[in-house]
């Protein structure tokens, strides 16, 4: 099953980054969907396959605007533990660090049943401001 995922960080560029994922099966709950997405990302990372084979000029300008551009050699990266990454993702959702939407549906519980539609999935990373 193929799904389209859009990612957005508040305060970053106004464009949504889009990625297509091929899921092994149709998940029934948000917990299953997040677990499958993490497994795909961890597998890709551990294989050393770059998520993007190149950086566009626009992405390079965005990185330069933030003042932080860093590329780590693949040999220096330790493998990520799949179970630990899944636990981290689920805990981040429960802590409200990101929101998951599909069209006008906002998912607020990990065990909430998924209402499938042709709309893309949107993940919004929330950034909180802290002051003194």
C-alpha positions in Angstrom: 0.0 0.0 0.0 1.4 3.4 -1.0 0.8 6.6 1.0 1.9 10.2 0.6 3.3 11.9 3.6 3.9 15.7 4.0 6.2 17.0 6.7 6.3 20.5 8.2 8.1 22.1 11.0 6.5 25.2 12.4 8.7 28.3 11.9 10.6 26.7 9.0 10.1 27.2 5.4 6.5 27.5 4.3 6.7 24.5 1.9 5.6 21.0 2.9 8.2 18.3 2.2 6.5 15.4 0.5 7.6 11.7 0.5 5.9 8.5 -0.7 6.1 5.4 1.4 5.3 1.8 0.4 3.7 0.1 3.4 3.8 -3.7 3.7 0.1 -3.8 4.7 -2.8 -1.5 5.5 -2.5 -0.3 9.1 -5.7 -0.1 11.1 -4.6 2.3 13.9 -2.3 5.3 14.1 0.0 3.3 16.3 0.4 0.7 13.5 1.0 3.4 10.9 3.7 5.2 12.9 5.4 1.9 13.7 5.5 1.0 10.0 6.9 4.4 9.0 9.6 4.2 11.7 10.6 0.7 10.6 11.0 2.0 7.0 13.0 5.0 8.1 15.3 3.0 10.4 15.9 0.3 7.7 16.8 3.0 5.2 19.1 4.7 7.7 20.8 1.5 8.9 21.5 0.5 5.2 23.2 3.8 4.7 21.0 4.7 1.8 20.6 8.5 1.7 17.0 9.6 2.0 17.7 12.2 -0.6 20.3 11.6 -3.2 20.9 15.3 -3.7 20.2 18.6 -2.1 18.4 21.2 -4.2 19.5 24.8 -4.3 16.5 25.8 -2.4 17.2 23.3 0.4 20.8 24.4 0.5 19.7 28.0 1.0 17.3 27.0 3.8 20.2 25.1 5.5 22.5 28.1 5.1 19.8 30.5 6.5 19.6 28.4 9.7 23.4 28.6 10.0 23.8 24.9 10.4 25.0 22.6 7.6 26.5 19.3 8.5 27.0 16.0 6.7 28.1 13.0 8.7 30.0 10.2 6.9 28.0 7.0 6.8 30.9 5.1 8.5 30.6 7.2 11.6 26.9 6.7 12.1 25.9 4.0 14.6 23.0 1.8 13.7 19.6 2.7 15.2 17.7 0.2 17.3 14.3 -0.4 15.7 12.4 -1.0 19.0 14.0 2.1 20.6 13.1 4.3 17.6 9.5 3.1 17.7 9.2 3.8 21.4 10.7 7.3 20.9 8.2 8.1 18.1 5.2 6.9 20.1 6.3 8.8 23.2 6.9 11.9 21.1 3.3 11.7 19.8 1.9 11.1 23.3 3.9 14.1 24.6 2.4 16.3 21.8 5.6 17.0 20.0 3.9 16.5 16.6 0.5 16.3 15.1 -0.8 13.9 12.6 -3.5 14.9 10.1 -5.1 13.3 7.0 -7.2 15.9 5.2 -9.4 17.4 7.9 -9.1 14.5 10.3 -6.8 15.2 13.2 -5.6 12.1 15.1 -5.3 12.5 18.9 -4.9 8.9 20.1 -2.5 6.2 19.0 -5.2 3.6 19.1 -7.7 5.6 17.1 -8.9 3.8 14.0 -7.7 5.2 10.7 -10.3 6.7 8.3 -8.7 6.1 4.9 -9.1 8.6 2.1 -7.0 9.7 -0.8 -5.8 12.8 1.1 -2.1 12.9 2.0 -0.9 12.4 5.6 0.5 15.5 7.2 3.0 15.4 10.1 3.5 18.8 11.8 6.5 19.0 14.2 5.6 21.5 16.9 8.2 23.9 18.2 7.8 25.4 21.6 9.3 28.7 22.6 10.9 28.9 26.1 11.9 32.1 27.8 13.6 33.1 31.0 
